[in-house]
Amino acid sequence: MKTIPHLRKFLLVFVLSLFVFACSNNDDDANPGTDDAIGNTDDDVTPSLPNIVELAESVDVLSTLLDAIEAADPTIADALAGDGPFTVFAPTNDAFNDLLNQLDDFDGFDDFDEDAEQQLLASILQYHVISGTEAFSNNLSDGTVLTTLQTEEITVNVDGGVFIEDKTEELAEVVSADNDASNGVVHIINKVLLPQEVLDALFPKPSIVELVVETEELSLLEEAVIKANLVDALNAEGPFTVFAPTNAAIEELFELLGDSFTSFDDFDNFLELQILEQILLYHAVPGNVTSSDLAPGMINTLLQDETLEIISDGNTFVISDASDIDANILSPDQEASNGVVHVIDKILIPQEIQDFLDMLNPDDPDSGLPTIREIVESTDELDFLREALEITGLLETLGEDGPFTVFAPTNETITLLFALIGGSFGDLNEFNLDFEIDLLRQVLSYHVVPGIVTSGDLTPGTVTTLLPNDGFEIVNNNGEFALIDGLHLPVDLLLTDIPAANGVIHTIDRILIPESVIQTVLSETEQNLLELIENLGECDEFIYAFMLVRDRFEEVLQSQEFTFFLPTNQAFLELFDELDGIDSLADFDTTEELELLGTILLYHLVPETTAFANDLFNNQELESIQGERLNIMINNGVFILDKTADPARVTSPDIEVFSGVIHIIDKVLLPQEALNQLSS
């Protein structure tokens, strides 16, 4: 056992003094005691022990301990000089230096200069003190648990010496035991003991996502979490338990999915991303389940209605999923700030995904790709399409042999359909009359093309659909193919070439409206107005906007006269750039947003007057049908002033339509009502 030279000298002097004192007592009969300088006899002289603080002050290797006490809270020294008894495990100077070397931004105790930091240092020091007990080394046995003044516990380990276990993985060795003091005992140790409170503050645990990012063998899992947009979910407070598959395990998933999957870049459509999200959620369990908490049985996962089974396997456990192969735990109990991670050697497959993989199994002649119907039924982004197909009876058709090509509108495009029908339609269940269901059937049939048309097969021209005598156009739109429907507006492809057993699916950014349906639901006046605007060539965005809020225009179109300031396509695009969460007219998909759009458009209409350009004059006020006024400014052209600071220039005046006039302008006009809605 190591000893400290200065302390050895102190103890040697102490022992010698006891020896001299004993010899003096043995010679009492020959040399009777005499009075000392203050009147005490030799019999009254006994050596006095220093208190714990005084003992520390006399030992060079404990000087840093005293500095730490002074920096943290000087009252600790006062307490340790009190009656006690105390047992103190005193770290050497080198032990404190080792600790400071491990801490960023702390080079010395002067850096503990904030209240929270000083409290942290005080907690460290209090963790070295046992109050009410004077525990000498012969009182310490293996496994002895001592509760510290800081309230957390330390444990004695006597395997090959005397060691103290704190909340770290490194033992502190007692290098000088049983240094007796008047109010307790001091054991000198070679490491600063750290309680969990301090570890959490000085060395905060990474979140589950951070732990995955920091672990090289989980780099593919990191890519998967990012691709599935689950970073925020797994960074939440939790706690969660994640069974994290290694890179090798995830490579096996690519093999299961087939040759077209070699990385997460290949997960590029709604169905594939949904599969990935479900698989990842199946690896997460609510709560903090350490390896010692595992017990045979079923446990719920974050994937709704899906469970994992924990199976006892000798002295350990394996994880059972819907496949035939169990997962082994390779590295358990990786602690995170919001849970725990167990690294496993296999990706876990929930039952629904296993059923899908079984259909992909080429070795099974009775299985294959899912049908278009099955894909629509299992894809959240196509819920609207599924419901509409069910109402019209077309869902069964898309489960037949085909083959078919489906241009599938996603959920958010339903707004245009309801606006087109007009009236009180706000839910697909309201299509309950025969002619309403037939109208819906016509719209949906217009989205289905006989045969298989992949994105590589697209060429400009007319495409025949399942709606008789009504097809849509394929055009080249700025280097990309787009569809032109009965509204004569482009519809963009989103995700292409989703394979099915009976065809292929392409998702699109807007519902397609056939010409025959437009002729059915729009009045002749509305059709003539839209045809005129379409012929203008630069105001197509307004046609879409008009369709979304067409019921708001009925009164104007029935009036004898009107003046309409019509924004260009570019004007709408510039408006979208200014609005948060609005990238196109398709994003006006809530009641409030449609109300806002209607308010904006009606601000461009002046009823009961046909004002040609030469009728307009400076500072003139025109009252819009929305209720607020427009101001005219004549200054090297005609400008319209709204409630913003930017005027709109009339770029093409005096386009006559019916009994009214249209002036094309380069800015969307905004009334105060709309500005108030946008600011709130």
Number of C-alpha atoms within 10 A of each C-alpha: 9 8 11 14 12 13 18 13 11 14 14 12 12 14 12 11 14 14 12 11 16 11 11 17 15 11 11 12 9 8 10 12 16 11 11 11 7 6 9 12 13 16 14 10 10 10 9 9 13 17 20 27 18 15 20 22 15 15 16 14 20 20 15 20 20 17 15 21 20 15 18 25 15 14 11 17 15 10 13 21 21 16 12 19 20 25 28 26 25 24 26 22 19 15 20 20 15 14 15 15 12 12 12 9 10 13 14 16 19 13 12 19 11 11 10 11 16 20 15 19 20 20 20 24 27 21 25 25 22 24 19 14 16 20 19 16 13 8 8 16 14 13 13 13 15 20 15 19 18 18 14 17 18 22 18 19 20 14 9 6 10 21 20 23 19 21 17 12 7 12 20 23 20 22 18 20 19 17 18 19 22 18 22 27 25 24 21 24 23 21 23 25 27 21 23 15 14 18 15 11 12 15 12 11 17 17 19 26 22 16 19 23 17 13 12 13 16 21 14 21 23 22 16 23 21 14 17 20 13 16 16 11 12 22 18 14 12 16 19 24 27 28 26 28 26 21 18 14 19 21 17 12 17 16 12 14 14 13 8 10 15 14 14 19 10 12 19 13 15 18 18 16 19 17 18 19 18 20 22 25 22 25 22 20 23 15 15 19 18 16 16 9 7 15 14 13 11 14 14 15 21 18 17 10 9 18 21 21 18 19 17 14 11 7 5 13 19 18 21 20 21 18 14 7 14 20 20 19 20 12 14 16 18 17 18 21 18 21 27 24 26 20 21 22 19 23 26 29 23 25 15 15 17 16 13 17 19 17 18 18 16 13 10 10 8 9 15 17 19 20 21 29 20 17 20 23 16 17 17 16 19 21 15 20 23 22 16 22 21 12 18 20 13 16 20 12 13 22 18 14 12 17 20 25 26 27 25 26 24 20 18 18 20 20 24 23 20 18 19 20 21 17 9 9 15 16 11 16 11 11 18 11 9 10 10 14 19 15 18 21 18 20 21 26 19 26 23 20 21 15 15 18 19 16 15 8 7 14 13 12 13 14 17 17 21 16 18 11 9 19 22 21 17 19 19 14 12 7 7 9 18 20 24 20 20 17 19 19 17 20 20 16 19 16 17 17 18 20 18 19 22 21 25 22 25 20 21 22 19 25 25 26 23 23 18 16 17 16 13 11 14 16 12 11 13 19 15 14 16 21 14 14 20 18 11 14 10 14 21 21 20 20 18 18 20 20 22 25 24 18 15 15 17 13 10 18 17 10 13 13 18 23 26 26 25 24 26 21 17 15 18 21 17 14 16 16 12 10 11 8 10 16 16 15 20 18 15 22 17 11 11 11 16 19 16 18 18 21 20 20 26 23 25 26 24 24 22 15 17 19 19 16 16 9 8 16 13 12 13 14 16 20 15 20 20 18 15 17 20 23 17 20 20 14 8 6 10 20 21 23 20 22 17 11 7 12 20 22 19 20 14 15 17 18 16 14 16 12 14 22 20 22 21 21 24 21 24 23 27 20 23 14 16 19 14 9 12 12 6 6
